[in-house]
């Protein structure tokens, strides 16, 4: 699942590029993990909402599907 990889790569980048924000990043990682564990992994709409929230909303990751060409 590419989105999951991208999400955790973005979390890693957050800590590496902004070490002063590590406590906040760590709290958000725990929150993301707890939300992941609560998801129904068979519900595609729920997975889409989860990744949209974390990748675009929290981590400001712009995917190709959200960029205009």
ABEGO torsion letter per residue (X at the ends): XAAAAAAAAAAAAAAAABAAAAAAAAAAAAAAAAAAAABBAABAAAAAAAAAAAAAAAAGBBBAAABBX
